[in-house]
Amino acid sequence: MADKGNSHQTLNIHKKRRTPSHTLIRMASVLSVAIALFLAGGFVYGAYAASGHTVGSRQKPAPSTISGTGSGTGASQGSASNGGIGTSQSGTSQGQSSGSGSQGAGGGKAAGSNTVRVVALGDSLTHGFGDTSGKGYVGDVIGHLKQQHYKVVQSNLGVDGLTSAGLLKQLKQPQVQQEIRKANLVLISIGGNDLNDAAGLPAIHTKKIQAAEKQFDANLGQIMSKLRKWNQKAPVLLVGLYNPYGDIQKIRNQTNRIVEQWNADELQITRKYADTVVVQTYDLFELNPAKFLYYDHFHPNQLGYERIAERLWQDIQGIPLAQK
């Protein structure tokens, strides 16, 4: 605390008196600096405007920043599907819309959705008879889809012993028609029972087989027509026939020719329908039928179904799935 009796005295500092000449020089210096700053500011302003920038307003972010898509990806938000099932375009950043383009194979994912509705039609192969795992080729294909992060809704309508005539009858059911209308993917196995019932093994009844072939061709045409009437977009994959008797020397050549002819008929009939594929399985069982057939020597075993599913998956990867 300062002593109240004492007061601090302010020291008087004596400054030199400025002469007029000193004042004029100082004013001239200040004026020179102001002029220099003004000229420099004008130069910077002109250069900034010449560069294409709008002076006085904030730049808006690029569209890719607004949509959450990384710049330079080549895929815009909500773009159409590129035809694949499977993998999204490389180079896109996280936060991109689910409606962005996807590329083949892996698939044919419906734009804006990762749900695939699979409808499986046909005989005991569709049902999976002979596969001790219980999956069959349908279950194996669904496994492939799930590995590609699809959500799968399946409707397996396979019936043991079903013929093409039986499938036509099944297609009259309203609930079956409704399932087909909602499908993104249709899998079919049909024709094996038509042929086997007519063959009359161990003898080969040529005339019966020819009559059965003619009827099968007519039925298959009707089946395809109905499918496309109810669903114009979903890919349809028809499992081709194989020869389960290829290791029986006595009838191998004859049965090979018959199966090849029926497969050729399937190709001819389905050719006029878009997004329809006959998936050939003949060669999968040709060299070693016993290894891939069930003990009844007619249906595939687990390994056989896995081979069929692999062949189907190869074709599915090249077909866009329909958007529902």
C-alpha positions as CSV (number, residue, x, y, z in Angstrom):
1,M,0.0,0.0,0.0
2,A,1.3,3.5,-0.8
3,D,1.8,6.0,2.0
4,K,-1.1,8.4,1.9
5,G,1.1,11.2,3.1
6,N,3.2,11.0,0.0
7,S,2.0,11.5,-3.5
8,H,3.7,10.3,-6.6
9,Q,4.9,13.2,-8.8
10,T,4.5,13.0,-12.5
11,L,7.7,13.5,-14.3
12,N,7.7,16.1,-17.0
13,I,9.3,14.8,-20.1
14,H,10.4,17.5,-22.4
15,K,10.1,16.7,-26.2
16,K,11.7,18.5,-29.0
17,R,9.5,20.9,-30.9
18,R,8.8,19.7,-34.5
19,T,9.7,22.1,-37.2
20,P,7.4,22.6,-40.3
21,S,9.9,20.8,-42.6
22,H,9.7,17.6,-40.4
23,T,5.9,17.7,-40.6
24,L,5.9,17.9,-44.4
25,I,8.3,15.1,-44.8
26,R,6.2,12.8,-42.5
27,M,3.0,13.6,-44.4
28,A,4.6,12.8,-47.7
29,S,5.8,9.4,-46.4
30,V,2.3,8.5,-45.2
31,L,0.8,9.5,-48.5
32,S,3.3,7.4,-50.4
33,V,2.5,4.3,-48.3
34,A,-1.3,4.8,-48.8
35,I,-0.9,5.1,-52.6
36,A,1.3,1.9,-52.7
37,L,-1.3,-0.1,-50.7
38,F,-4.1,1.1,-53.0
39,L,-2.3,0.1,-56.1
40,A,-1.4,-3.3,-54.7
41,G,-5.0,-4.0,-53.6
42,G,-6.3,-3.1,-57.1
43,F,-3.8,-5.5,-58.7
44,V,-4.8,-8.4,-56.4
45,Y,-8.5,-7.7,-57.0
46,G,-8.0,-7.8,-60.7
47,A,-6.0,-11.0,-60.7
48,Y,-8.6,-12.7,-58.5
49,A,-11.5,-11.7,-60.7
50,A,-9.5,-12.7,-63.8
51,S,-9.1,-16.2,-62.4
52,G,-12.9,-16.8,-62.7
53,H,-13.8,-16.4,-59.1
54,T,-16.8,-14.4,-58.0
55,V,-15.6,-11.6,-55.8
56,G,-17.7,-11.0,-52.7
57,S,-19.7,-14.3,-52.7
58,R,-18.9,-17.7,-51.2
59,Q,-18.4,-20.6,-53.6
60,K,-21.1,-23.4,-53.5
61,P,-19.8,-27.0,-53.0
62,A,-19.6,-29.3,-56.0
63,P,-22.7,-31.5,-56.6
64,S,-20.7,-34.6,-55.7
65,T,-20.1,-33.1,-52.3
66,I,-23.7,-32.3,-51.8
67,S,-24.9,-35.8,-52.7
68,G,-22.3,-37.5,-50.5
69,T,-20.5,-39.1,-53.4
70,G,-16.8,-38.8,-53.7
71,S,-15.6,-36.7,-56.6
72,G,-14.2,-38.5,-59.6
73,T,-16.1,-41.7,-59.1
74,G,-17.9,-41.6,-62.4
75,A,-21.1,-42.7,-60.8
76,S,-23.8,-40.1,-60.0
77,Q,-26.4,-40.4,-57.3
78,G,-29.4,-42.4,-58.5
79,S,-27.9,-43.5,-61.8
80,A,-29.3,-46.6,-63.6
81,S,-28.0,-50.1,-63.0
82,N,-25.2,-51.1,-65.2
83,G,-26.2,-54.7,-65.5
84,G,-24.4,-56.5,-62.9
85,I,-25.4,-58.3,-59.7
86,G,-23.0,-57.7,-57.6
87,T,-20.4,-55.3,-56.9
88,S,-20.7,-51.5,-56.8
89,Q,-18.4,-49.4,-59.0
90,S,-14.9,-49.0,-57.8
91,G,-13.8,-45.6,-56.6
92,T,-17.0,-44.5,-55.0
93,S,-16.8,-43.2,-51.4
94,Q,-18.9,-44.2,-48.4
95,G,-22.2,-42.3,-48.2
96,Q,-23.1,-42.9,-51.9
97,S,-26.8,-43.5,-52.6
98,S,-27.9,-47.1,-52.9
99,G,-29.4,-46.2,-56.3
100,S,-25.9,-45.7,-57.8
101,G,-24.7,-47.8,-60.7
102,S,-23.6,-51.4,-60.1
103,Q,-21.7,-53.6,-62.4
104,G,-22.0,-57.1,-63.6
105,A,-21.4,-59.9,-61.7
106,G,-21.8,-60.4,-59.3
107,G,-24.7,-59.8,-60.1
108,G,-27.7,-57.9,-61.3
109,K,-28.8,-56.0,-58.2
110,A,-32.0,-54.1,-58.7
111,A,-31.3,-50.4,-58.5
112,G,-32.1,-49.0,-55.1
113,S,-32.5,-52.4,-53.5
114,N,-30.4,-55.3,-52.5
115,T,-33.4,-57.7,-52.2
116,V,-33.7,-60.5,-54.7
117,R,-36.9,-62.6,-55.0
118,V,-36.1,-66.0,-56.4
119,V,-38.9,-68.3,-57.7
120,A,-37.9,-71.8,-58.5
121,L,-40.1,-74.0,-60.6
122,G,-40.0,-77.6,-61.8
123,D,-39.3,-81.1,-60.8
124,S,-37.3,-83.0,-58.2
125,L,-34.0,-81.2,-59.2
126,T,-35.6,-77.9,-58.2
127,H,-36.8,-79.6,-55.0
128,G,-33.3,-80.9,-54.4
129,F,-34.0,-84.6,-54.2
130,G,-30.8,-86.5,-53.7
131,D,-28.9,-83.7,-51.9
132,T,-28.1,-84.9,-48.4
133,S,-27.4,-81.2,-47.4
134,G,-31.0,-80.4,-48.3
135,K,-30.1,-77.4,-50.4
136,G,-30.2,-78.6,-54.0
137,Y,-29.1,-76.3,-56.8
138,V,-31.6,-73.6,-55.6
139,G,-30.1,-73.4,-52.1
140,D,-26.6,-73.3,-53.5
141,V,-27.5,-70.4,-55.9
142,I,-29.1,-68.6,-53.0
143,G,-25.9,-69.1,-51.0
144,H,-24.0,-67.4,-53.8
145,L,-26.4,-64.4,-53.8
146,K,-26.0,-64.0,-50.0
147,Q,-22.3,-64.1,-50.3
148,Q,-22.7,-61.0,-52.5
149,H,-24.7,-59.4,-49.7
150,Y,-28.1,-59.8,-51.2
151,K,-31.2,-60.3,-49.1
152,V,-33.0,-63.2,-50.7
153,V,-36.7,-64.0,-50.6
154,Q,-37.2,-67.5,-52.1
155,S,-40.2,-69.5,-53.2
156,N,-39.3,-73.0,-54.1
157,L,-42.2,-74.6,-55.9
158,G,-40.4,-77.7,-57.1
159,V,-42.4,-81.0,-57.1
160,D,-40.9,-84.5,-57.2
161,G,-41.9,-86.2,-60.5
162,L,-43.3,-83.1,-62.1
163,T,-43.5,-83.1,-65.9
164,S,-43.9,-80.1,-68.3
165,A,-47.7,-80.9,-68.4
166,G,-47.7,-80.8,-64.6
167,L,-45.9,-77.5,-64.5
168,L,-48.5,-76.0,-66.9
169,K,-51.2,-77.1,-64.5
170,Q,-49.3,-75.6,-61.6
171,L,-49.1,-72.3,-63.4
172,K,-52.9,-72.0,-63.3
173,Q,-52.8,-71.5,-59.6
174,P,-53.3,-67.8,-58.7
175,Q,-50.8,-67.9,-55.8
176,V,-48.1,-69.3,-58.2
177,Q,-48.8,-66.5,-60.7
178,Q,-48.5,-63.9,-58.0
179,E,-45.1,-65.3,-56.9
180,I,-43.9,-65.1,-60.5
181,R,-45.1,-61.5,-60.9
182,K,-43.0,-60.5,-57.9
183,A,-39.8,-62.4,-58.9
184,N,-36.4,-60.9,-59.7
185,L,-35.1,-64.3,-60.8
186,V,-36.8,-67.4,-62.0
187,L,-35.1,-70.8,-62.0
188,I,-36.6,-73.9,-63.8
189,S,-35.7,-77.5,-64.1
190,I,-38.2,-79.4,-66.3
191,G,-38.1,-82.1,-68.9
192,G,-36.2,-84.9,-67.3
193,N,-39.4,-86.8,-66.3
194,D,-40.9,-86.2,-69.7
195,L,-38.0,-88.0,-71.3
196,N,-37.5,-90.7,-68.7
197,D,-41.2,-91.7,-68.7
198,A,-41.1,-92.1,-72.5
199,A,-37.7,-93.8,-72.7
200,G,-38.9,-97.1,-71.2
201,L,-35.4,-98.1,-70.1
202,P,-33.6,-100.4,-70.3
203,A,-35.2,-100.6,-73.8
204,I,-35.3,-97.4,-75.8
205,H,-38.8,-96.7,-77.3
206,T,-37.9,-94.3,-80.1
207,K,-41.4,-93.5,-81.2
208,K,-42.5,-92.7,-77.7
209,I,-39.5,-90.5,-77.2
210,Q,-40.3,-88.6,-80.4
211,A,-43.9,-88.1,-79.3
212,A,-42.8,-87.0,-75.9
213,E,-40.3,-84.6,-77.4
214,K,-43.0,-83.0,-79.5
215,Q,-45.3,-82.6,-76.6
216,F,-42.5,-81.2,-74.4
217,D,-41.6,-78.6,-76.9
218,A,-45.2,-77.4,-77.1
219,N,-45.5,-77.3,-73.3
220,L,-42.3,-75.5,-72.9
221,G,-43.4,-72.9,-75.4
222,Q,-46.6,-72.3,-73.3
223,I,-44.6,-72.2,-70.1
224,M,-42.3,-69.5,-71.4
225,S,-45.2,-67.5,-72.9
226,K,-47.0,-67.5,-69.5
227,L,-43.9,-66.5,-67.6
228,R,-43.3,-63.6,-69.8
229,K,-47.0,-62.6,-69.7
230,W,-46.8,-62.2,-65.9
231,N,-43.2,-61.0,-65.7
232,Q,-41.4,-59.3,-68.6
233,K,-38.2,-58.4,-66.8
234,A,-37.0,-61.2,-64.5
235,P,-34.2,-63.3,-65.9
236,V,-35.3,-66.9,-66.5
237,L,-32.7,-69.7,-66.2
238,L,-33.7,-73.1,-67.5
239,V,-31.5,-76.0,-66.3
240,G,-30.6,-78.1,-69.4
241,L,-30.8,-81.9,-69.4
242,Y,-27.9,-84.2,-68.6
243,N,-27.6,-87.9,-69.4
244,P,-27.6,-90.0,-66.2
245,Y,-27.0,-93.2,-68.3
246,G,-23.8,-92.1,-70.0
247,D,-21.8,-94.7,-68.2
248,I,-24.0,-97.6,-69.5
249,Q,-22.1,-98.7,-72.5
250,K,-25.0,-100.4,-74.3
251,I,-27.2,-97.3,-74.5
252,R,-24.7,-94.5,-74.0
253,N,-24.5,-93.3,-77.6
254,Q,-28.2,-93.4,-78.2
255,T,-29.1,-91.7,-75.0
256,N,-26.5,-89.1,-75.6
257,R,-28.1,-88.2,-79.0
258,I,-31.5,-88.0,-77.5
259,V,-30.5,-85.7,-74.7
260,E,-28.6,-83.5,-77.1
261,Q,-31.6,-83.2,-79.3
262,W,-33.9,-82.2,-76.4
263,N,-31.4,-79.6,-75.2
264,A,-31.3,-78.2,-78.8
265,D,-35.1,-77.9,-78.7
266,E,-34.9,-76.0,-75.5
267,L,-32.4,-73.5,-77.0
268,Q,-34.6,-73.0,-80.1
269,I,-37.8,-72.5,-78.1
270,T,-36.4,-70.0,-75.5
271,R,-34.3,-68.0,-78.1
272,K,-37.1,-65.5,-78.8
273,Y,-37.5,-64.6,-75.1
274,A,-35.3,-61.9,-73.7
275,D,-33.2,-62.5,-70.6
276,T,-33.8,-66.3,-70.9
277,V,-30.9,-68.7,-70.7
278,V,-30.6,-72.5,-71.1
279,V,-27.9,-73.4,-68.7
280,Q,-26.1,-76.5,-70.1
281,T,-25.3,-79.2,-67.6
282,Y,-24.7,-82.1,-70.0
283,D,-20.9,-81.9,-69.8
284,L,-20.9,-81.8,-66.0
285,F,-22.0,-85.4,-65.7
286,E,-20.7,-86.8,-69.0
287,L,-17.3,-88.1,-68.0
288,N,-18.0,-89.4,-64.5
289,P,-21.7,-89.7,-63.8
290,A,-21.3,-92.0,-60.8
291,K,-19.3,-89.4,-58.9
292,F,-22.0,-86.8,-59.2
293,L,-25.2,-88.8,-59.1
294,Y,-27.3,-90.0,-56.2
295,Y,-27.5,-93.7,-55.5
296,D,-30.6,-94.0,-57.7
297,H,-28.3,-93.2,-60.6
298,F,-30.8,-90.5,-61.8
299,H,-30.7,-87.5,-59.5
300,P,-27.6,-85.4,-58.7
301,N,-26.0,-85.9,-55.3
302,Q,-24.7,-83.0,-53.3
303,L,-21.6,-82.6,-55.5
304,G,-23.7,-82.8,-58.6
305,Y,-26.0,-80.0,-57.4
306,E,-23.1,-77.9,-56.4
307,R,-21.8,-78.2,-60.0
308,I,-25.1,-77.2,-61.4
309,A,-25.3,-74.2,-59.1
310,E,-21.9,-73.1,-60.1
311,R,-22.9,-73.2,-63.8
312,L,-26.1,-71.3,-63.0
313,W,-24.1,-68.7,-61.0
314,Q,-21.8,-68.1,-63.9
315,D,-24.8,-67.1,-66.1
316,I,-26.5,-65.1,-63.3
317,Q,-23.5,-62.9,-62.9
318,G,-23.9,-61.7,-66.5
319,I,-27.6,-60.9,-66.4
320,P,-29.1,-57.8,-64.8
321,L,-31.8,-58.6,-62.2
322,A,-35.1,-56.9,-62.8
323,Q,-36.0,-53.9,-60.7
324,K,-39.3,-54.5,-58.9
